[in-house]
Every structure is written in structure tokens, then in C-alpha cells.
Amino acid sequence: MTMDATLSTHLQELRRGTVVVASLMVLRTPGYGYSLLETLSAAGFEVEANTLYPLLRRLEAQGLLTSSWNTDEARPRKFYRTTAPGEAMAGSLRDEWARLTAAIADLSAPATPSE
């Protein structure tokens, strides 16, 4: 495996969890899948529809999202919204992200010589 392929694999693993947190945060305001894709993309999250839609179904099955169909328009759309447990989960995941960010920053600081 080349270094580029190895990096790509590690970046994909790193991004996978961030899309969960970002989706839960964005969907505090109801939205449908395509609008979520656009919002995430505009914020710098690289995610494809064939990844996002199964994620939305999984989060819904876990009780972190709820959904409803809007049939008022010509084309029915399934709207998702973060549930109270989903908001709690997003908060816990954000806290852990902040803790990990601080830990990485500590590890990245220049080493001080020991006496």
C-alpha cells in the first residue's frame, strides 16, 4: 500500500466519527438528506450520499434522530431532526472531541529537556 493510500484510509477513519457529530448538530434544525449534504460540504466535511443516508438510518434506529415525511411539496422529502438523546450524545461527543484535541495539542508541544 502506498503512503497516499495509507493516508487516505486514515483520513477516512478520522472523518467517519466527525460526520456523526456534525449531523447531530446540524439536524437540531429539521432538514432532509440532500440539504444536510450541502451544509456539511459547505462546512468542509467530505461525505457522499451513499455514506450519509445509511448513517441517517442508523442514527434513527439508535433513537438519536427522528424522521417524518413532508408531502406538502411535489416531491415528498424525509426530514430528520435530532432527538433529546441525540442532543445529549452530540454534547458528549463534542466534549470528548475537545478533550482529544487538547491531548493532541499537548503531545504536539515541543518537548522540554528533563533535568
C-alpha positions as CSV (number, residue, x, y, z in Angstrom):
1,M,0.0,0.0,0.0
2,T,1.4,3.4,-0.9
3,M,1.7,6.2,1.5
4,D,-1.1,8.1,-0.3
5,A,-3.4,5.1,0.0
6,T,-2.5,4.7,3.7
7,L,-3.1,8.4,4.4
8,S,-6.4,8.2,2.6
9,T,-7.5,5.3,4.7
10,H,-6.6,7.0,7.9
11,L,-8.3,10.2,6.9
12,Q,-11.4,8.3,6.1
13,E,-11.4,6.7,9.5
14,L,-10.8,10.1,11.2
15,R,-13.7,11.7,9.3
16,R,-16.2,8.9,9.9
17,G,-16.9,9.9,13.5
18,T,-16.9,13.6,12.8
19,V,-19.8,13.2,10.4
20,V,-21.9,11.7,13.2
21,V,-21.3,14.7,15.5
22,A,-21.8,17.2,12.7
23,S,-25.0,15.6,11.5
24,L,-26.4,15.5,15.0
25,M,-25.5,19.2,15.5
26,V,-26.9,20.3,12.1
27,L,-30.1,18.4,12.5
28,R,-31.1,20.2,15.7
29,T,-33.0,22.2,13.0
30,P,-35.0,19.8,10.9
31,G,-33.6,19.0,7.5
32,Y,-33.6,16.5,4.7
33,G,-30.7,14.4,3.5
34,Y,-29.7,16.5,0.5
35,S,-29.7,19.7,2.5
36,L,-27.6,18.1,5.1
37,L,-25.1,17.0,2.4
38,E,-24.9,20.6,1.2
39,T,-24.5,22.0,4.7
40,L,-21.8,19.5,5.6
41,S,-20.0,20.1,2.4
42,A,-20.1,23.9,2.9
43,A,-18.6,23.4,6.3
44,G,-15.7,21.3,4.9
45,F,-17.0,17.8,5.6
46,E,-16.4,15.4,2.7
47,V,-19.3,13.0,2.7
48,E,-21.1,11.2,-0.1
49,A,-24.8,10.4,-0.3
50,N,-24.1,6.6,-0.2
51,T,-22.4,7.1,3.1
52,L,-24.8,9.7,4.6
53,Y,-28.1,8.0,4.1
54,P,-27.2,4.8,5.8
55,L,-25.8,6.8,8.6
56,L,-29.1,8.7,9.0
57,R,-31.0,5.4,9.1
58,R,-28.6,4.1,11.7
59,L,-28.8,7.2,13.9
60,E,-32.6,7.0,13.7
61,A,-32.6,3.3,14.7
62,Q,-30.4,4.3,17.7
63,G,-33.0,6.8,18.7
64,L,-30.7,9.8,18.1
65,L,-32.7,11.1,15.2
66,T,-36.4,11.1,14.4
67,S,-37.9,11.5,10.9
68,S,-41.1,12.4,9.2
69,W,-42.2,12.7,5.6
70,N,-43.2,16.1,4.2
71,T,-45.6,15.5,1.4
72,D,-46.7,19.2,1.0
73,E,-44.3,19.6,-1.9
74,A,-44.4,18.0,-5.4
75,R,-41.7,15.6,-4.3
76,P,-42.0,14.0,-0.8
77,R,-39.0,14.5,1.4
78,K,-38.0,12.8,4.6
79,F,-37.0,15.3,7.2
80,Y,-34.7,14.4,10.1
81,R,-34.4,16.0,13.5
82,T,-32.0,15.4,16.4
83,T,-33.9,13.9,19.4
84,A,-33.2,14.8,23.0
85,P,-31.0,11.7,23.4
86,G,-29.3,12.7,20.2
87,E,-28.5,16.2,21.6
88,A,-27.1,14.6,24.7
89,M,-25.0,12.3,22.6
90,A,-23.7,15.2,20.4
91,G,-22.8,17.1,23.6
92,S,-20.9,14.1,25.0
93,L,-19.1,13.6,21.6
94,R,-18.2,17.3,21.4
95,D,-16.8,17.1,24.9
96,E,-14.7,14.1,24.0
97,W,-13.5,15.8,20.8
98,A,-12.4,18.8,22.9
99,R,-10.6,16.5,25.3
100,L,-8.8,14.7,22.4
101,T,-7.9,18.0,20.7
102,A,-6.3,19.2,23.9
103,A,-4.4,15.9,24.3
104,I,-3.1,16.1,20.7
105,A,-2.0,19.7,21.3
106,D,-0.2,18.6,24.5
107,L,1.6,15.8,22.5
108,S,2.4,18.2,19.7
109,A,4.1,20.8,22.0
110,P,7.8,20.9,21.8
111,A,9.5,18.5,24.3
112,T,11.2,20.2,27.2
113,P,14.5,18.8,28.2
114,S,14.4,16.9,31.5
115,E,16.8,17.9,34.2
